[in-house]
Amino acid sequence: MNNIPLDNKNDEIGGLSRSICEISEMLTKSMEDERRMVCNIAHDLRTPVTSIQGYAQLLEQNEDLSIHSREQVEIIRRKSEQLSAQIAELLEY
């Protein structure tokens, strides 16, 4: 239970105090559920982005790529880094 002092009287103030405490507990649980959901989503996004970054690094090492292909790999690398930064921001949220 929260650290909200309860008025245990059976009058309107006591009822209001209990209602406020219940609402506070529901909000706390809701915020914790939201935090857990955001962490799960960020983790689920981070895994494939890390793979994309790894494949882009491997492609960059290929000396047989045309200039056009190198430009495309650079775009993939840059966009995946941006997405990775956005995921990190999501975790900070």
PyMOL Python script that loads the backbone (N, CA, C, O; Angstrom):
from pymol import cmd

cmd.read_pdbstr("""\
ATOM      1  N   MET A   1       0.835  -1.174   0.000  1.00  0.00           N
ATOM      2  CA  MET A   1       0.000   0.000   0.000  1.00  0.00           C
ATOM      3  C   MET A   1       0.883   1.241   0.000  1.00  0.00           C
ATOM      4  O   MET A   1       2.011   1.196   0.490  1.00  0.00           O
ATOM      5  N   ASN A   2       0.389   2.335  -0.536  1.00  0.00           N
ATOM      6  CA  ASN A   2       1.146   3.585  -0.604  1.00  0.00           C
ATOM      7  C   ASN A   2       1.356   4.186   0.773  1.00  0.00           C
ATOM      8  O   ASN A   2       0.799   3.716   1.765  1.00  0.00           O
ATOM      9  N   ASN A   3       2.155   5.218   0.818  1.00  0.00           N
ATOM     10  CA  ASN A   3       2.434   5.910   2.071  1.00  0.00           C
ATOM     11  C   ASN A   3       1.420   7.012   2.345  1.00  0.00           C
ATOM     12  O   ASN A   3       1.704   7.942   3.100  1.00  0.00           O
ATOM     13  N   ILE A   4       0.265   6.918   1.750  1.00  0.00           N
ATOM     14  CA  ILE A   4      -0.786   7.902   1.983  1.00  0.00           C
ATOM     15  C   ILE A   4      -1.482   7.533   3.286  1.00  0.00           C
ATOM     16  O   ILE A   4      -1.959   6.410   3.444  1.00  0.00           O
ATOM     17  N   PRO A   5      -1.540   8.479   4.220  1.00  0.00           N
ATOM     18  CA  PRO A   5      -2.211   8.152   5.487  1.00  0.00           C
ATOM     19  C   PRO A   5      -3.707   7.949   5.245  1.00  0.00           C
ATOM     20  O   PRO A   5      -4.358   8.748   4.572  1.00  0.00           O
ATOM     21  N   LEU A   6      -4.227   6.880   5.800  1.00  0.00           N
ATOM     22  CA  LEU A   6      -5.648   6.562   5.639  1.00  0.00           C
ATOM     23  C   LEU A   6      -6.434   7.071   6.832  1.00  0.00           C
ATOM     24  O   LEU A   6      -6.005   6.966   7.981  1.00  0.00           O
ATOM     25  N   ASP A   7      -7.578   7.615   6.530  1.00  0.00           N
ATOM     26  CA  ASP A   7      -8.517   7.984   7.576  1.00  0.00           C
ATOM     27  C   ASP A   7      -9.482   6.806   7.684  1.00  0.00           C
ATOM     28  O   ASP A   7     -10.315   6.604   6.800  1.00  0.00           O
ATOM     29  N   ASN A   8      -9.377   6.037   8.746  1.00  0.00           N
ATOM     30  CA  ASN A   8     -10.158   4.800   8.880  1.00  0.00           C
ATOM     31  C   ASN A   8     -11.568   5.026   9.411  1.00  0.00           C
ATOM     32  O   ASN A   8     -12.282   4.071   9.718  1.00  0.00           O
ATOM     33  N   LYS A   9     -11.956   6.257   9.517  1.00  0.00           N
ATOM     34  CA  LYS A   9     -13.313   6.529   9.998  1.00  0.00           C
ATOM     35  C   LYS A   9     -14.319   6.126   8.932  1.00  0.00           C
ATOM     36  O   LYS A   9     -13.989   6.075   7.747  1.00  0.00           O
ATOM     37  N   ASN A  10     -15.516   5.845   9.344  1.00  0.00           N
ATOM     38  CA  ASN A  10     -16.572   5.445   8.413  1.00  0.00           C
ATOM     39  C   ASN A  10     -17.442   6.624   8.004  1.00  0.00           C
ATOM     40  O   ASN A  10     -18.650   6.477   7.815  1.00  0.00           O
ATOM     41  N   ASP A  11     -16.827   7.791   7.870  1.00  0.00           N
ATOM     42  CA  ASP A  11     -17.573   8.953   7.397  1.00  0.00           C
ATOM     43  C   ASP A  11     -17.130   9.277   5.965  1.00  0.00           C
ATOM     44  O   ASP A  11     -16.371   8.526   5.352  1.00  0.00           O
ATOM     45  N   GLU A  12     -17.614  10.402   5.450  1.00  0.00           N
ATOM     46  CA  GLU A  12     -17.300  10.775   4.076  1.00  0.00           C
ATOM     47  C   GLU A  12     -15.804  10.998   3.879  1.00  0.00           C
ATOM     48  O   GLU A  12     -15.267  10.626   2.836  1.00  0.00           O
ATOM     49  N   ILE A  13     -15.131  11.584   4.834  1.00  0.00           N
ATOM     50  CA  ILE A  13     -13.695  11.844   4.732  1.00  0.00           C
ATOM     51  C   ILE A  13     -12.928  10.520   4.700  1.00  0.00           C
ATOM     52  O   ILE A  13     -11.991  10.361   3.917  1.00  0.00           O
ATOM     53  N   GLY A  14     -13.323   9.579   5.545  1.00  0.00           N
ATOM     54  CA  GLY A  14     -12.679   8.265   5.547  1.00  0.00           C
ATOM     55  C   GLY A  14     -12.870   7.549   4.220  1.00  0.00           C
ATOM     56  O   GLY A  14     -11.932   6.949   3.695  1.00  0.00           O
ATOM     57  N   GLY A  15     -14.081   7.610   3.676  1.00  0.00           N
ATOM     58  CA  GLY A  15     -14.367   6.989   2.379  1.00  0.00           C
ATOM     59  C   GLY A  15     -13.565   7.642   1.268  1.00  0.00           C
ATOM     60  O   GLY A  15     -13.037   6.964   0.387  1.00  0.00           O
ATOM     61  N   LEU A  16     -13.479   8.970   1.319  1.00  0.00           N
ATOM     62  CA  LEU A  16     -12.708   9.710   0.325  1.00  0.00           C
ATOM     63  C   LEU A  16     -11.224   9.350   0.427  1.00  0.00           C
ATOM     64  O   LEU A  16     -10.547   9.183  -0.587  1.00  0.00           O
ATOM     65  N   SER A  17     -10.735   9.234   1.646  1.00  0.00           N
ATOM     66  CA  SER A  17      -9.341   8.871   1.868  1.00  0.00           C
ATOM     67  C   SER A  17      -9.048   7.487   1.289  1.00  0.00           C
ATOM     68  O   SER A  17      -8.019   7.293   0.643  1.00  0.00           O
ATOM     69  N   ARG A  18      -9.933   6.538   1.514  1.00  0.00           N
ATOM     70  CA  ARG A  18      -9.750   5.185   0.970  1.00  0.00           C
ATOM     71  C   ARG A  18      -9.815   5.195  -0.557  1.00  0.00           C
ATOM     72  O   ARG A  18      -9.035   4.511  -1.219  1.00  0.00           O
ATOM     73  N   SER A  19     -10.736   5.965  -1.105  1.00  0.00           N
ATOM     74  CA  SER A  19     -10.863   6.050  -2.569  1.00  0.00           C
ATOM     75  C   SER A  19      -9.604   6.635  -3.197  1.00  0.00           C
ATOM     76  O   SER A  19      -9.137   6.148  -4.227  1.00  0.00           O
ATOM     77  N   ILE A  20      -9.058   7.670  -2.585  1.00  0.00           N
ATOM     78  CA  ILE A  20      -7.827   8.287  -3.097  1.00  0.00           C
ATOM     79  C   ILE A  20      -6.678   7.283  -3.048  1.00  0.00           C
ATOM     80  O   ILE A  20      -5.873   7.207  -3.975  1.00  0.00           O
ATOM     81  N   CYS A  21      -6.609   6.523  -1.971  1.00  0.00           N
ATOM     82  CA  CYS A  21      -5.566   5.510  -1.835  1.00  0.00           C
ATOM     83  C   CYS A  21      -5.709   4.439  -2.918  1.00  0.00           C
ATOM     84  O   CYS A  21      -4.712   4.039  -3.519  1.00  0.00           O
ATOM     85  N   GLU A  22      -6.907   3.979  -3.172  1.00  0.00           N
ATOM     86  CA  GLU A  22      -7.146   2.966  -4.212  1.00  0.00           C
ATOM     87  C   GLU A  22      -6.756   3.500  -5.590  1.00  0.00           C
ATOM     88  O   GLU A  22      -6.126   2.796  -6.379  1.00  0.00           O
ATOM     89  N   ILE A  23      -7.132   4.740  -5.874  1.00  0.00           N
ATOM     90  CA  ILE A  23      -6.798   5.351  -7.162  1.00  0.00           C
ATOM     91  C   ILE A  23      -5.283   5.478  -7.301  1.00  0.00           C
ATOM     92  O   ILE A  23      -4.726   5.223  -8.368  1.00  0.00           O
ATOM     93  N   SER A  24      -4.629   5.871  -6.223  1.00  0.00           N
ATOM     94  CA  SER A  24      -3.169   5.992  -6.238  1.00  0.00           C
ATOM     95  C   SER A  24      -2.511   4.649  -6.535  1.00  0.00           C
ATOM     96  O   SER A  24      -1.561   4.584  -7.315  1.00  0.00           O
ATOM     97  N   GLU A  25      -3.008   3.582  -5.922  1.00  0.00           N
ATOM     98  CA  GLU A  25      -2.462   2.246  -6.165  1.00  0.00           C
ATOM     99  C   GLU A  25      -2.689   1.815  -7.616  1.00  0.00           C
ATOM    100  O   GLU A  25      -1.806   1.218  -8.232  1.00  0.00           O
ATOM    101  N   MET A  26      -3.874   2.116  -8.163  1.00  0.00           N
ATOM    102  CA  MET A  26      -4.165   1.762  -9.546  1.00  0.00           C
ATOM    103  C   MET A  26      -3.252   2.524 -10.498  1.00  0.00           C
ATOM    104  O   MET A  26      -2.759   1.949 -11.469  1.00  0.00           O
ATOM    105  N   LEU A  27      -3.018   3.808 -10.238  1.00  0.00           N
ATOM    106  CA  LEU A  27      -2.128   4.603 -11.081  1.00  0.00           C
ATOM    107  C   LEU A  27      -0.693   4.082 -11.021  1.00  0.00           C
ATOM    108  O   LEU A  27      -0.010   4.000 -12.043  1.00  0.00           O
ATOM    109  N   THR A  28      -0.247   3.735  -9.828  1.00  0.00           N
ATOM    110  CA  THR A  28       1.106   3.203  -9.667  1.00  0.00           C
ATOM    111  C   THR A  28       1.269   1.911 -10.461  1.00  0.00           C
ATOM    112  O   THR A  28       2.274   1.724 -11.147  1.00  0.00           O
ATOM    113  N   LYS A  29       0.275   1.013 -10.369  1.00  0.00           N
ATOM    114  CA  LYS A  29       0.334  -0.247 -11.112  1.00  0.00           C
ATOM    115  C   LYS A  29       0.294   0.015 -12.613  1.00  0.00           C
ATOM    116  O   LYS A  29       1.018  -0.624 -13.376  1.00  0.00           O
ATOM    117  N   SER A  30      -0.545   0.948 -13.032  1.00  0.00           N
ATOM    118  CA  SER A  30      -0.654   1.269 -14.453  1.00  0.00           C
ATOM    119  C   SER A  30       0.669   1.823 -14.987  1.00  0.00           C
ATOM    120  O   SER A  30       1.094   1.463 -16.085  1.00  0.00           O
ATOM    121  N   MET A  31       1.309   2.685 -14.227  1.00  0.00           N
ATOM    122  CA  MET A  31       2.591   3.255 -14.647  1.00  0.00           C
ATOM    123  C   MET A  31       3.666   2.178 -14.723  1.00  0.00           C
ATOM    124  O   MET A  31       4.496   2.201 -15.632  1.00  0.00           O
ATOM    125  N   GLU A  32       3.666   1.246 -13.795  1.00  0.00           N
ATOM    126  CA  GLU A  32       4.639   0.145 -13.808  1.00  0.00           C
ATOM    127  C   GLU A  32       4.389  -0.762 -15.011  1.00  0.00           C
ATOM    128  O   GLU A  32       5.337  -1.202 -15.661  1.00  0.00           O
ATOM    129  N   ASP A  33       3.127  -1.043 -15.310  1.00  0.00           N
ATOM    130  CA  ASP A  33       2.787  -1.859 -16.483  1.00  0.00           C
ATOM    131  C   ASP A  33       3.243  -1.167 -17.768  1.00  0.00           C
ATOM    132  O   ASP A  33       3.770  -1.809 -18.677  1.00  0.00           O
ATOM    133  N   GLU A  34       3.035   0.146 -17.830  1.00  0.00           N
ATOM    134  CA  GLU A  34       3.456   0.910 -19.013  1.00  0.00           C
ATOM    135  C   GLU A  34       4.969   0.880 -19.160  1.00  0.00           C
ATOM    136  O   GLU A  34       5.478   0.709 -20.267  1.00  0.00           O
ATOM    137  N   ARG A  35       5.692   1.044 -18.060  1.00  0.00           N
ATOM    138  CA  ARG A  35       7.155   1.030 -18.101  1.00  0.00           C
ATOM    139  C   ARG A  35       7.652  -0.330 -18.597  1.00  0.00           C
ATOM    140  O   ARG A  35       8.560  -0.406 -19.424  1.00  0.00           O
ATOM    141  N   ARG A  36       7.051  -1.388 -18.085  1.00  0.00           N
ATOM    142  CA  ARG A  36       7.440  -2.743 -18.486  1.00  0.00           C
ATOM    143  C   ARG A  36       7.150  -2.967 -19.973  1.00  0.00           C
ATOM    144  O   ARG A  36       7.954  -3.582 -20.673  1.00  0.00           O
ATOM    145  N   MET A  37       6.015  -2.476 -20.456  1.00  0.00           N
ATOM    146  CA  MET A  37       5.657  -2.627 -21.858  1.00  0.00           C
ATOM    147  C   MET A  37       6.647  -1.883 -22.754  1.00  0.00           C
ATOM    148  O   MET A  37       7.085  -2.420 -23.771  1.00  0.00           O
ATOM    149  N   VAL A  38       7.000  -0.659 -22.387  1.00  0.00           N
ATOM    150  CA  VAL A  38       7.949   0.130 -23.173  1.00  0.00           C
ATOM    151  C   VAL A  38       9.307  -0.574 -23.219  1.00  0.00           C
ATOM    152  O   VAL A  38       9.945  -0.614 -24.271  1.00  0.00           O
ATOM    153  N   CYS A  39       9.751  -1.124 -22.098  1.00  0.00           N
ATOM    154  CA  CYS A  39      11.027  -1.859 -22.063  1.00  0.00           C
ATOM    155  C   CYS A  39      10.983  -3.079 -22.974  1.00  0.00           C
ATOM    156  O   CYS A  39      11.946  -3.359 -23.687  1.00  0.00           O
ATOM    157  N   ASN A  40       9.875  -3.800 -22.952  1.00  0.00           N
ATOM    158  CA  ASN A  40       9.735  -4.977 -23.818  1.00  0.00           C
ATOM    159  C   ASN A  40       9.748  -4.598 -25.293  1.00  0.00           C
ATOM    160  O   ASN A  40      10.393  -5.258 -26.107  1.00  0.00           O
ATOM    161  N   ILE A  41       9.037  -3.540 -25.626  1.00  0.00           N
ATOM    162  CA  ILE A  41       8.993  -3.087 -27.020  1.00  0.00           C
ATOM    163  C   ILE A  41      10.383  -2.644 -27.470  1.00  0.00           C
ATOM    164  O   ILE A  41      10.822  -2.992 -28.565  1.00  0.00           O
ATOM    165  N   ALA A  42      11.071  -1.880 -26.632  1.00  0.00           N
ATOM    166  CA  ALA A  42      12.410  -1.409 -26.982  1.00  0.00           C
ATOM    167  C   ALA A  42      13.354  -2.592 -27.199  1.00  0.00           C
ATOM    168  O   ALA A  42      14.149  -2.593 -28.138  1.00  0.00           O
ATOM    169  N   HIS A  43      13.263  -3.586 -26.337  1.00  0.00           N
ATOM    170  CA  HIS A  43      14.114  -4.769 -26.493  1.00  0.00           C
ATOM    171  C   HIS A  43      13.782  -5.503 -27.794  1.00  0.00           C
ATOM    172  O   HIS A  43      14.683  -5.920 -28.522  1.00  0.00           O
ATOM    173  N   ASP A  44      12.498  -5.656 -28.081  1.00  0.00           N
ATOM    174  CA  ASP A  44      12.086  -6.344 -29.308  1.00  0.00           C
ATOM    175  C   ASP A  44      12.528  -5.597 -30.560  1.00  0.00           C
ATOM    176  O   ASP A  44      12.762  -6.216 -31.597  1.00  0.00           O
ATOM    177  N   LEU A  45      12.645  -4.281 -30.477  1.00  0.00           N
ATOM    178  CA  LEU A  45      13.116  -3.484 -31.616  1.00  0.00           C
ATOM    179  C   LEU A  45      14.642  -3.502 -31.717  1.00  0.00           C
ATOM    180  O   LEU A  45      15.196  -3.517 -32.816  1.00  0.00           O
ATOM    181  N   ARG A  46      15.308  -3.501 -30.581  1.00  0.00           N
ATOM    182  CA  ARG A  46      16.769  -3.406 -30.564  1.00  0.00           C
ATOM    183  C   ARG A  46      17.419  -4.630 -31.209  1.00  0.00           C
ATOM    184  O   ARG A  46      18.435  -4.499 -31.893  1.00  0.00           O
ATOM    185  N   THR A  47      16.854  -5.801 -31.003  1.00  0.00           N
ATOM    186  CA  THR A  47      17.462  -7.033 -31.520  1.00  0.00           C
ATOM    187  C   THR A  47      17.586  -7.020 -33.046  1.00  0.00           C
ATOM    188  O   THR A  47      18.689  -7.239 -33.548  1.00  0.00           O
ATOM    189  N   PRO A  48      16.522  -6.778 -33.806  1.00  0.00           N
ATOM    190  CA  PRO A  48      16.694  -6.773 -35.270  1.00  0.00           C
ATOM    191  C   PRO A  48      17.537  -5.588 -35.763  1.00  0.00           C
ATOM    192  O   PRO A  48      18.240  -5.710 -36.766  1.00  0.00           O
ATOM    193  N   VAL A  49      17.473  -4.460 -35.078  1.00  0.00           N
ATOM    194  CA  VAL A  49      18.276  -3.308 -35.501  1.00  0.00           C
ATOM    195  C   VAL A  49      19.762  -3.629 -35.355  1.00  0.00           C
ATOM    196  O   VAL A  49      20.567  -3.247 -36.205  1.00  0.00           O
ATOM    197  N   THR A  50      20.124  -4.324 -34.285  1.00  0.00           N
ATOM    198  CA  THR A  50      21.517  -4.727 -34.092  1.00  0.00           C
ATOM    199  C   THR A  50      21.963  -5.656 -35.216  1.00  0.00           C
ATOM    200  O   THR A  50      23.091  -5.549 -35.698  1.00  0.00           O
ATOM    201  N   SER A  51      21.091  -6.562 -35.633  1.00  0.00           N
ATOM    202  CA  SER A  51      21.420  -7.459 -36.752  1.00  0.00           C
ATOM    203  C   SER A  51      21.607  -6.677 -38.045  1.00  0.00           C
ATOM    204  O   SER A  51      22.539  -6.942 -38.805  1.00  0.00           O
ATOM    205  N   ILE A  52      20.740  -5.731 -38.292  1.00  0.00           N
ATOM    206  CA  ILE A  52      20.849  -4.900 -39.502  1.00  0.00           C
ATOM    207  C   ILE A  52      22.171  -4.145 -39.494  1.00  0.00           C
ATOM    208  O   ILE A  52      22.840  -4.062 -40.524  1.00  0.00           O
ATOM    209  N   GLN A  53      22.554  -3.598 -38.354  1.00  0.00           N
ATOM    210  CA  GLN A  53      23.820  -2.872 -38.263  1.00  0.00           C
ATOM    211  C   GLN A  53      25.000  -3.805 -38.531  1.00  0.00           C
ATOM    212  O   GLN A  53      25.958  -3.422 -39.203  1.00  0.00           O
ATOM    213  N   GLY A  54      24.930  -5.028 -38.006  1.00  0.00           N
ATOM    214  CA  GLY A  54      26.006  -5.991 -38.249  1.00  0.00           C
ATOM    215  C   GLY A  54      26.132  -6.359 -39.710  1.00  0.00           C
ATOM    216  O   GLY A  54      27.239  -6.425 -40.244  1.00  0.00           O
ATOM    217  N   TYR A  55      24.999  -6.603 -40.367  1.00  0.00           N
ATOM    218  CA  TYR A  55      25.033  -6.928 -41.792  1.00  0.00           C
ATOM    219  C   TYR A  55      25.540  -5.741 -42.610  1.00  0.00           C
ATOM    220  O   TYR A  55      26.271  -5.929 -43.583  1.00  0.00           O
ATOM    221  N   ALA A  56      25.165  -4.541 -42.231  1.00  0.00           N
ATOM    222  CA  ALA A  56      25.652  -3.355 -42.944  1.00  0.00           C
ATOM    223  C   ALA A  56      27.168  -3.240 -42.808  1.00  0.00           C
ATOM    224  O   ALA A  56      27.847  -2.884 -43.771  1.00  0.00           O
ATOM    225  N   GLN A  57      27.701  -3.533 -41.636  1.00  0.00           N
ATOM    226  CA  GLN A  57      29.154  -3.494 -41.442  1.00  0.00           C
ATOM    227  C   GLN A  57      29.854  -4.534 -42.317  1.00  0.00           C
ATOM    228  O   GLN A  57      30.900  -4.266 -42.908  1.00  0.00           O
ATOM    229  N   LEU A  58      29.260  -5.718 -42.388  1.00  0.00           N
ATOM    230  CA  LEU A  58      29.839  -6.752 -43.254  1.00  0.00           C
ATOM    231  C   LEU A  58      29.829  -6.320 -44.718  1.00  0.00           C
ATOM    232  O   LEU A  58      30.811  -6.520 -45.434  1.00  0.00           O
ATOM    233  N   LEU A  59      28.731  -5.733 -45.158  1.00  0.00           N
ATOM    234  CA  LEU A  59      28.638  -5.282 -46.549  1.00  0.00           C
ATOM    235  C   LEU A  59      29.643  -4.166 -46.833  1.00  0.00           C
ATOM    236  O   LEU A  59      30.212  -4.105 -47.923  1.00  0.00           O
ATOM    237  N   GLU A  60      29.861  -3.292 -45.863  1.00  0.00           N
ATOM    238  CA  GLU A  60      30.823  -2.199 -46.057  1.00  0.00           C
ATOM    239  C   GLU A  60      32.236  -2.733 -46.280  1.00  0.00           C
ATOM    240  O   GLU A  60      33.049  -2.077 -46.931  1.00  0.00           O
ATOM    241  N   GLN A  61      32.534  -3.908 -45.750  1.00  0.00           N
ATOM    242  CA  GLN A  61      33.868  -4.493 -45.898  1.00  0.00           C
ATOM    243  C   GLN A  61      34.062  -5.186 -47.251  1.00  0.00           C
ATOM    244  O   GLN A  61      35.183  -5.546 -47.609  1.00  0.00           O
ATOM    245  N   ASN A  62      32.983  -5.369 -47.994  1.00  0.00           N
ATOM    246  CA  ASN A  62      33.054  -6.020 -49.296  1.00  0.00           C
ATOM    247  C   ASN A  62      33.642  -5.052 -50.317  1.00  0.00           C
ATOM    248  O   ASN A  62      33.042  -4.025 -50.634  1.00  0.00           O
ATOM    249  N   GLU A  63      34.816  -5.391 -50.823  1.00  0.00           N
ATOM    250  CA  GLU A  63      35.508  -4.503 -51.770  1.00  0.00           C
ATOM    251  C   GLU A  63      34.913  -4.565 -53.172  1.00  0.00           C
ATOM    252  O   GLU A  63      35.220  -3.717 -54.010  1.00  0.00           O
ATOM    253  N   ASP A  64      34.069  -5.554 -53.439  1.00  0.00           N
ATOM    254  CA  ASP A  64      33.500  -5.717 -54.780  1.00  0.00           C
ATOM    255  C   ASP A  64      32.213  -4.924 -54.991  1.00  0.00           C
ATOM    256  O   ASP A  64      31.623  -4.994 -56.069  1.00  0.00           O
ATOM    257  N   LEU A  65      31.772  -4.182 -54.000  1.00  0.00           N
ATOM    258  CA  LEU A  65      30.520  -3.427 -54.143  1.00  0.00           C
ATOM    259  C   LEU A  65      30.713  -2.233 -55.069  1.00  0.00           C
ATOM    260  O   LEU A  65      31.751  -1.572 -55.053  1.00  0.00           O
ATOM    261  N   SER A  66      29.698  -1.977 -55.868  1.00  0.00           N
ATOM    262  CA  SER A  66      29.724  -0.793 -56.727  1.00  0.00           C
ATOM    263  C   SER A  66      29.538   0.460 -55.873  1.00  0.00           C
ATOM    264  O   SER A  66      29.150   0.378 -54.707  1.00  0.00           O
ATOM    265  N   ILE A  67      29.815   1.599 -56.459  1.00  0.00           N
ATOM    266  CA  ILE A  67      29.643   2.872 -55.742  1.00  0.00           C
ATOM    267  C   ILE A  67      28.187   3.033 -55.320  1.00  0.00           C
ATOM    268  O   ILE A  67      27.908   3.471 -54.204  1.00  0.00           O
ATOM    269  N   HIS A  68      27.267   2.685 -56.197  1.00  0.00           N
ATOM    270  CA  HIS A  68      25.835   2.791 -55.889  1.00  0.00           C
ATOM    271  C   HIS A  68      25.465   1.891 -54.710  1.00  0.00           C
ATOM    272  O   HIS A  68      24.731   2.306 -53.813  1.00  0.00           O
ATOM    273  N   SER A  69      25.975   0.661 -54.714  1.00  0.00           N
ATOM    274  CA  SER A  69      25.697  -0.261 -53.615  1.00  0.00           C
ATOM    275  C   SER A  69      26.299   0.240 -52.306  1.00  0.00           C
ATOM    276  O   SER A  69      25.681   0.107 -51.250  1.00  0.00           O
ATOM    277  N   ARG A  70      27.501   0.815 -52.367  1.00  0.00           N
ATOM    278  CA  ARG A  70      28.127   1.374 -51.163  1.00  0.00           C
ATOM    279  C   ARG A  70      27.287   2.514 -50.591  1.00  0.00           C
ATOM    280  O   ARG A  70      27.152   2.650 -49.375  1.00  0.00           O
ATOM    281  N   GLU A  71      26.728   3.327 -51.478  1.00  0.00           N
ATOM    282  CA  GLU A  71      25.865   4.428 -51.026  1.00  0.00           C
ATOM    283  C   GLU A  71      24.622   3.877 -50.342  1.00  0.00           C
ATOM    284  O   GLU A  71      24.183   4.409 -49.322  1.00  0.00           O
ATOM    285  N   GLN A  72      24.060   2.827 -50.895  1.00  0.00           N
ATOM    286  CA  GLN A  72      22.873   2.219 -50.297  1.00  0.00           C
ATOM    287  C   GLN A  72      23.187   1.592 -48.936  1.00  0.00           C
ATOM    288  O   GLN A  72      22.393   1.698 -48.001  1.00  0.00           O
ATOM    289  N   VAL A  73      24.336   0.946 -48.830  1.00  0.00           N
ATOM    290  CA  VAL A  73      24.748   0.362 -47.549  1.00  0.00           C
ATOM    291  C   VAL A  73      24.975   1.472 -46.529  1.00  0.00           C
ATOM    292  O   VAL A  73      24.639   1.309 -45.356  1.00  0.00           O
ATOM    293  N   GLU A  74      25.533   2.584 -46.954  1.00  0.00           N
ATOM    294  CA  GLU A  74      25.742   3.723 -46.058  1.00  0.00           C
ATOM    295  C   GLU A  74      24.398   4.253 -45.536  1.00  0.00           C
ATOM    296  O   GLU A  74      24.276   4.602 -44.362  1.00  0.00           O
ATOM    297  N   ILE A  75      23.412   4.306 -46.405  1.00  0.00           N
ATOM    298  CA  ILE A  75      22.070   4.739 -45.989  1.00  0.00           C
ATOM    299  C   ILE A  75      21.498   3.768 -44.964  1.00  0.00           C
ATOM    300  O   ILE A  75      20.935   4.192 -43.954  1.00  0.00           O
ATOM    301  N   ILE A  76      21.638   2.469 -45.214  1.00  0.00           N
ATOM    302  CA  ILE A  76      21.152   1.457 -44.266  1.00  0.00           C
ATOM    303  C   ILE A  76      21.841   1.641 -42.914  1.00  0.00           C
ATOM    304  O   ILE A  76      21.189   1.630 -41.870  1.00  0.00           O
ATOM    305  N   ARG A  77      23.155   1.809 -42.944  1.00  0.00           N
ATOM    306  CA  ARG A  77      23.903   1.976 -41.701  1.00  0.00           C
ATOM    307  C   ARG A  77      23.453   3.220 -40.942  1.00  0.00           C
ATOM    308  O   ARG A  77      23.224   3.168 -39.734  1.00  0.00           O
ATOM    309  N   ARG A  78      23.329   4.340 -41.656  1.00  0.00           N
ATOM    310  CA  ARG A  78      22.939   5.600 -41.030  1.00  0.00           C
ATOM    311  C   ARG A  78      21.525   5.525 -40.443  1.00  0.00           C
ATOM    312  O   ARG A  78      21.292   5.958 -39.315  1.00  0.00           O
ATOM    313  N   LYS A  79      20.595   4.977 -41.211  1.00  0.00           N
ATOM    314  CA  LYS A  79      19.207   4.870 -40.749  1.00  0.00           C
ATOM    315  C   LYS A  79      19.089   3.917 -39.562  1.00  0.00           C
ATOM    316  O   LYS A  79      18.305   4.166 -38.646  1.00  0.00           O
ATOM    317  N   SER A  80      19.856   2.835 -39.570  1.00  0.00           N
ATOM    318  CA  SER A  80      19.799   1.900 -38.443  1.00  0.00           C
ATOM    319  C   SER A  80      20.397   2.536 -37.186  1.00  0.00           C
ATOM    320  O   SER A  80      19.942   2.257 -36.077  1.00  0.00           O
ATOM    321  N   GLU A  81      21.409   3.385 -37.350  1.00  0.00           N
ATOM    322  CA  GLU A  81      21.959   4.106 -36.198  1.00  0.00           C
ATOM    323  C   GLU A  81      20.935   5.097 -35.638  1.00  0.00           C
ATOM    324  O   GLU A  81      20.805   5.248 -34.423  1.00  0.00           O
ATOM    325  N   GLN A  82      20.208   5.772 -36.540  1.00  0.00           N
ATOM    326  CA  GLN A  82      19.161   6.692 -36.092  1.00  0.00           C
ATOM    327  C   GLN A  82      18.071   5.943 -35.332  1.00  0.00           C
ATOM    328  O   GLN A  82      17.600   6.403 -34.292  1.00  0.00           O
ATOM    329  N   LEU A  83      17.677   4.793 -35.856  1.00  0.00           N
ATOM    330  CA  LEU A  83      16.653   3.986 -35.201  1.00  0.00           C
ATOM    331  C   LEU A  83      17.142   3.501 -33.839  1.00  0.00           C
ATOM    332  O   LEU A  83      16.380   3.479 -32.872  1.00  0.00           O
ATOM    333  N   SER A  84      18.396   3.119 -33.768  1.00  0.00           N
ATOM    334  CA  SER A  84      18.976   2.677 -32.501  1.00  0.00           C
ATOM    335  C   SER A  84      18.955   3.814 -31.471  1.00  0.00           C
ATOM    336  O   SER A  84      18.674   3.584 -30.295  1.00  0.00           O
ATOM    337  N   ALA A  85      19.250   5.027 -31.912  1.00  0.00           N
ATOM    338  CA  ALA A  85      19.205   6.187 -31.000  1.00  0.00           C
ATOM    339  C   ALA A  85      17.779   6.455 -30.539  1.00  0.00           C
ATOM    340  O   ALA A  85      17.563   6.805 -29.379  1.00  0.00           O
ATOM    341  N   GLN A  86      16.805   6.294 -31.428  1.00  0.00           N
ATOM    342  CA  GLN A  86      15.415   6.494 -31.042  1.00  0.00           C
ATOM    343  C   GLN A  86      14.960   5.439 -30.043  1.00  0.00           C
ATOM    344  O   GLN A  86      14.184   5.734 -29.134  1.00  0.00           O
ATOM    345  N   ILE A  87      15.437   4.221 -30.208  1.00  0.00           N
ATOM    346  CA  ILE A  87      15.103   3.164 -29.249  1.00  0.00           C
ATOM    347  C   ILE A  87      15.686   3.496 -27.883  1.00  0.00           C
ATOM    348  O   ILE A  87      15.035   3.290 -26.858  1.00  0.00           O
ATOM    349  N   ALA A  88      16.921   4.014 -27.866  1.00  0.00           N
ATOM    350  CA  ALA A  88      17.550   4.419 -26.599  1.00  0.00           C
ATOM    351  C   ALA A  88      16.724   5.531 -25.930  1.00  0.00           C
ATOM    352  O   ALA A  88      16.550   5.529 -24.712  1.00  0.00           O
ATOM    353  N   GLU A  89      16.221   6.473 -26.731  1.00  0.00           N
ATOM    354  CA  GLU A  89      15.371   7.537 -26.188  1.00  0.00           C
ATOM    355  C   GLU A  89      14.078   6.955 -25.616  1.00  0.00           C
ATOM    356  O   GLU A  89      13.590   7.406 -24.580  1.00  0.00           O
ATOM    357  N   LEU A  90      13.536   5.961 -26.291  1.00  0.00           N
ATOM    358  CA  LEU A  90      12.328   5.304 -25.812  1.00  0.00           C
ATOM    359  C   LEU A  90      12.573   4.681 -24.448  1.00  0.00           C
ATOM    360  O   LEU A  90      11.709   4.748 -23.573  1.00  0.00           O
ATOM    361  N   LEU A  91      13.732   4.079 -24.256  1.00  0.00           N
ATOM    362  CA  LEU A  91      14.063   3.482 -22.974  1.00  0.00           C
ATOM    363  C   LEU A  91      14.217   4.545 -21.886  1.00  0.00           C
ATOM    364  O   LEU A  91      13.903   4.296 -20.722  1.00  0.00           O
ATOM    365  N   GLU A  92      14.700   5.727 -22.267  1.00  0.00           N
ATOM    366  CA  GLU A  92      14.815   6.806 -21.286  1.00  0.00           C
ATOM    367  C   GLU A  92      13.443   7.314 -20.856  1.00  0.00           C
ATOM    368  O   GLU A  92      13.275   7.793 -19.734  1.00  0.00           O
ATOM    369  N   TYR A  93      12.469   7.209 -21.750  1.00  0.00           N
ATOM    370  CA  TYR A  93      11.102   7.630 -21.461  1.00  0.00           C
ATOM    371  C   TYR A  93      10.589   6.858 -20.276  1.00  0.00           C
ATOM    372  O   TYR A  93       9.448   7.056 -19.857  1.00  0.00           O
TER     373      TYR A  93
END
""", "prot")
cmd.dss("prot")
cmd.show_as("cartoon", "prot")
cmd.util.cbc("prot")
cmd.orient("prot")
